[in-house]
Amino acid sequence: MSIESTLEYIHNVKWVGSKPGLDRTRELLAKLGNPERELKFVHIAGTNGKGSTAAIIAAVLQTAGYTVGLYTSPYILRFNERMQVNGEHITDAELETLTDEIRPFADSMSDSPTEFELITALAMRFFVVKRCDIVVLEVGMGGELDSTNVIDTPEVAVITAIGLDHMKELGGTIAEIASAKAGIIKHGGAVAVYGEEPDALRVFEHKCAAVGAELTRTDFSRLAIHTVALEGVRFDFAPYRDVFLPLAGSYQPKNAALAITALELLRARGYAISDDDVVSGLARVYWPGRFEVLRRNPTFILDGAHNPHGIRATAESLRRHFGDRKLTFLVGVMADKDVAAMMGEIIPLAESFITVEPPNPRAMKAEKLAEILRGYGVPAHAAASIPEGVAEATAHAGEDGVVVALGSLYFSGDIRSAINN
């Protein structure tokens, strides 16, 4: 198949939807010879910070000389970003070949896999073909019933910050959501957690005790933040000194602390990771769409925050960088999100809002979002398209202003393209 027909097949409507359970993924992987059993994993779940934490761990392992697979979602510009080895995305030719391989098995299943299940199985085959020493595997949603959870006990299970998101699927309390995430904790495993949410921590402690896993809570007393700039952050995480991470959010040092904690657990399991590897690896991290500066004059920041917990962290970063300065926000959200709680975090920082509709069937209409925002007494205008929204926001901010685009990862690629054009 061509790359166009390959992607058309992967995104075909027959795979659409979310169906609980791991049976379909297990069946498809069995038909492929269970490639997941030939791999070792760092498995990452959580509400916010999964992608950044995964990128940091992968960068350090690559610096240490390992062949490292990285599986993440969603993509920003191209589908191929979802699976990569040592920073190189799967090529169109590789994607075509592997999809041709997997297609007859998926088509033969009486209970069709979902798109995410199909992609997960494809990624497992890709990582085996590329002879990965270890794969950093990001959960799609939740943990226990996520299709990535077909793997056996990972080298390390990592659980990032927990907040209220996907409540319809995962539960309406921190404890219920943590319980879903704790599904990646398996018998005898090593577990690193962010650990600042008491209700979540109790869930993780109980699960680890039940399955004989070793729990390590990130020790943030080791962390001393020196500078937070738009070029990146600089901090100590004892015994690592003067660490530079080229990710700008003020929340990123804590994601890095969790990632380093997980890397220390890998080292204890025999992985050859030196202190220099940690410091050098962090300095080479690239992770688009997370408090990323896309241009200057005006300063245009793209951030993937898409729930109240994440947007609260973004708001703290904005205050740290810009103080009481009023900002122009370009926002788009999914209709199933807690819009009032999300927007409530940034309304005090806003001079005005431009709303857009992300390219996703679950997206809220731009005019409806603008109407909600106007109800809070702030100026809000609905743009006809994302490129028009980018143009209107930059024009409104002026050369000396600041534009912040946030609310969904799904419009990140279109915003980046509009900026580049």
Residue pairs with C-beta under 8 A, 6 or more apart in sequence:
1 9
1 96
1 99
1 100
2 96
3 92
3 95
3 96
6 92
6 95
6 96
6 99
7 79
9 99
9 103
10 79
10 99
10 115
10 118
10 119
10 122
11 115
14 112
15 112
15 113
15 114
15 115
15 117
15 118
16 114
16 115
17 114
18 114
18 116
18 141
18 169
19 114
20 145
21 145
22 145
22 147
22 149
22 150
23 111
24 109
24 111
24 112
24 113
24 114
24 117
24 147
25 113
25 117
25 120
25 121
25 147
25 150
26 150
27 109
27 111
28 102
28 105
28 106
28 109
28 113
28 117
28 118
28 121
29 35
29 36
29 121
29 124
29 150
31 105
31 108
32 101
32 102
32 105
32 121
32 124
32 125
35 124
35 125
35 127
35 128
36 124
36 150
36 151
36 152
37 152
38 128
39 69
39 124
39 127
39 128
39 132
39 134
39 135
39 151
40 133
40 134
40 135
40 154
40 155
41 134
41 135
41 136
41 137
41 151
41 154
41 155
42 54
42 57
42 134
42 135
42 136
42 137
42 154
42 155
42 156
42 157
42 158
42 262
42 266
43 137
43 139
43 148
43 149
43 151
43 154
43 156
43 157
43 158
43 184
44 50
44 53
44 54
44 57
44 136
44 137
44 138
44 139
44 157
44 158
44 159
44 160
45 139
45 142
45 143
45 146
45 157
45 158
45 159
45 160
45 181
45 183
45 184
46 53
46 139
46 158
46 159
46 160
46 161
46 162
46 181
46 194
47 160
47 161
47 162
47 163
47 164
47 165
47 177
47 181
47 307
47 309
47 310
48 160
48 161
48 163
48 165
48 305
48 307
48 309
48 310
48 313
49 160
49 161
49 194
49 251
49 254
49 255
49 258
50 72
50 138
50 139
50 160
51 72
51 138
51 287
51 290
51 304
52 247
52 252
52 255
52 287
52 290
53 158
53 160
53 255
53 258
53 259
53 262
54 70
54 72
54 136
54 138
55 70
55 72
55 285
55 286
55 287
56 245
56 255
56 256
56 259
56 260
56 281
56 282
56 285
57 136
57 158
57 259
57 262
57 263
58 68
58 70
58 87
58 136
59 87
59 281
59 282
59 284
59 285
60 259
60 263
60 273
60 277
60 278
60 281
60 282
61 68
61 133
61 134
61 136
61 263
61 266
61 271
61 273
61 281
62 68
62 86
62 87
62 281
63 277
63 280
63 281
63 284
64 271
64 272
64 273
64 274
64 277
64 281
65 272
66 133
66 134
66 271
67 85
67 86
67 130
67 131
67 132
67 133
67 134
68 85
68 86
68 132
68 133
68 134
68 135
68 136
69 83
69 84
69 85
69 123
69 126
69 127
69 130
69 132
69 134
69 135
69 136
69 137
70 83
70 84
70 85
70 87
70 135
70 136
70 138
71 82
71 83
71 120
71 123
71 127
71 135
71 136
71 137
71 138
71 148
72 81
72 82
72 138
73 82
73 116
73 119
73 138
73 140
74 82
74 409
74 410
75 81
75 82
75 413
76 288
76 289
76 409
76 412
76 413
76 416
77 413
77 416
77 417
78 89
78 413
79 95
80 89
80 90
80 91
80 92
80 95
81 89
82 90
82 119
82 123
83 89
83 90
83 119
83 122
83 123
83 126
83 127
84 90
85 126
85 127
85 130
85 132
87 286
90 98
90 126
94 126
94 129
95 122
98 122
98 125
98 126
98 129
99 122
101 125
102 118
102 121
102 122
102 125
106 112
106 113
106 118
106 121
113 121
114 147
116 140
116 147
117 147
120 140
120 147
120 148
120 150
127 135
134 155
134 271
137 148
137 151
137 154
138 148
139 146
139 148
139 149
139 181
139 184
140 146
140 147
140 148
141 166
141 169
141 170
142 166
142 169
142 170
142 180
142 181
142 183
143 149
143 159
143 180
143 181
143 182
143 183
143 184
144 179
144 180
144 181
144 182
144 183
144 184
145 180
145 183
146 183
146 184
149 183
149 184
152 186
153 186
153 187
153 188
153 189
154 184
154 186
154 189
155 190
155 266
155 269
155 271
156 189
156 190
156 191
156 192
156 262
156 265
156 266
156 269
157 184
157 185
157 186
157 189
157 190
157 191
157 192
157 213
158 191
158 192
158 193
158 258
158 259
158 262
159 178
159 181
159 182
159 184
159 191
159 192
159 193
159 194
159 200
159 204
160 194
160 255
160 258
161 194
161 196
161 197
161 254
161 309
162 174
162 177
162 178
162 181
162 194
162 197
162 200
162 309
163 174
163 177
163 197
163 307
163 308
163 309
163 310
164 172
164 174
164 177
164 307
164 308
164 309
164 338
165 177
165 306
165 307
165 308
165 309
165 310
165 337
166 177
167 177
168 336
170 176
170 177
170 180
171 177
171 179
171 180
173 199
174 197
174 199
174 200
175 199
175 200
175 202
175 203
177 200
178 197
178 199
178 200
178 203
178 204
179 203
179 207
181 200
182 203
182 204
182 207
185 191
185 204
185 207
185 208
185 211
185 213
186 211
186 213
187 211
187 212
187 213
188 211
188 212
188 213
189 211
189 213
189 214
190 213
190 214
190 216
190 265
190 268
190 269
191 204
191 208
191 213
191 214
191 215
191 216
192 216
192 218
192 258
192 261
192 262
192 265
193 200
193 201
193 204
193 215
193 216
193 217
193 218
193 258
194 218
194 254
194 258
195 201
195 204
195 217
195 218
196 220
201 217
204 215
205 215
207 213
208 214
208 215
216 261
216 265
218 254
218 257
218 258
218 261
219 257
219 261
220 254
220 257
222 236
222 237
222 238
222 257
223 235
223 236
223 237
223 253
223 254
223 257
224 235
224 236
224 237
224 238
225 233
225 234
225 235
225 250
225 253
226 234
226 235
226 236
226 242
227 233
227 234
228 248
228 250
228 317
228 320
228 321
229 248
229 321
230 248
230 293
230 299
230 301
230 321
231 246
231 248
232 244
232 245
232 246
232 247
232 248
233 244
233 245
233 247
233 248
233 249
233 250
233 252
233 253
233 256
234 242
234 243
234 244
234 245
235 243
235 245
235 253
235 256
236 242
236 243
237 243
237 253
237 256
237 257
237 260
239 275
240 260
240 275
240 278
240 279
242 279
243 256
243 278
243 279
243 282
243 283
244 282
244 283
245 252
245 253
245 256
245 282
245 283
245 285
246 283
246 285
246 286
247 285
247 287
247 290
247 291
248 291
248 292
248 293
248 301
248 317
248 321
249 290
249 291
249 303
249 313
249 314
249 317
250 313
250 316
250 317
250 320
250 321
251 313
251 314
251 316
251 317
252 290
252 291
256 282
260 278
263 271
263 273
263 278
266 273
267 273
288 302
288 412
288 416
289 302
289 303
289 304
289 409
289 412
289 416
290 303
290 304
291 301
291 302
291 303
291 314
291 317
292 301
292 302
292 303
293 299
293 300
293 301
294 300
294 301
294 302
294 415
294 416
294 419
295 419
297 399
297 400
298 328
298 394
298 397
298 398
298 399
298 400
298 401
298 402
298 403
299 401
299 402
299 403
300 393
300 394
300 402
300 403
300 405
300 419
301 402
301 403
301 404
301 405
302 405
302 406
302 412
302 415
302 416
303 314
303 404
303 405
303 406
304 310
304 406
304 408
304 409
304 412
305 311
305 313
305 314
305 406
305 407
306 333
306 334
306 337
306 342
306 406
306 407
306 408
306 409
307 337
307 338
307 342
308 338
308 341
308 342
308 344
308 345
311 342
311 345
311 346
311 406
311 407
312 345
314 345
314 346
314 404
314 406
315 345
315 346
315 349
318 327
318 346
318 349
318 404
319 349
322 402
325 402
326 349
326 350
326 351
327 349
327 350
327 351
327 397
327 401
327 402
327 403
327 404
328 350
328 351
328 352
328 353
328 354
328 393
328 396
328 397
328 401
328 402
328 403
328 404
329 346
329 349
329 350
329 352
329 353
329 354
329 393
329 403
329 404
329 405
329 406
330 353
330 354
330 355
330 356
330 389
330 390
330 393
330 403
330 404
330 405
330 406
330 415
331 343
331 353
331 354
331 355
331 356
331 369
331 405
331 406
331 407
332 355
332 356
332 357
332 358
332 363
332 364
332 366
332 369
332 386
332 407
332 408
332 410
332 411
333 339
333 342
333 358
333 363
333 364
333 369
333 407
333 408
334 358
334 360
334 362
334 363
334 364
334 408
334 410
335 362
335 363
335 364
336 362
337 364
339 364
339 369
339 372
340 372
342 407
343 372
343 373
343 376
344 376
346 404
346 406
347 373
347 376
347 378
350 378
351 379
352 378
352 379
352 380
352 381
352 396
353 370
353 373
353 378
353 379
353 380
353 381
354 380
354 381
354 382
354 383
354 389
354 392
354 393
354 396
355 366
355 367
355 369
355 370
355 373
355 380
355 381
355 382
355 383
355 389
356 366
356 382
356 383
356 385
356 386
356 389
356 411
357 363
357 364
357 365
357 366
357 386
358 386
358 407
358 408
358 410
358 411
358 414
359 386
359 410
359 411
359 414
360 408
360 410
363 408
363 410
365 382
366 382
366 383
366 384
366 389
367 382
369 380
369 382
370 380
370 381
370 382
371 380
373 380
374 380
381 392
383 389
383 392
386 411
386 414
386 415
386 418
387 414
387 417
387 418
387 421
389 418
390 405
390 415
390 418
390 419
391 418
393 403
393 405
394 403
397 403
405 411
405 412
405 415
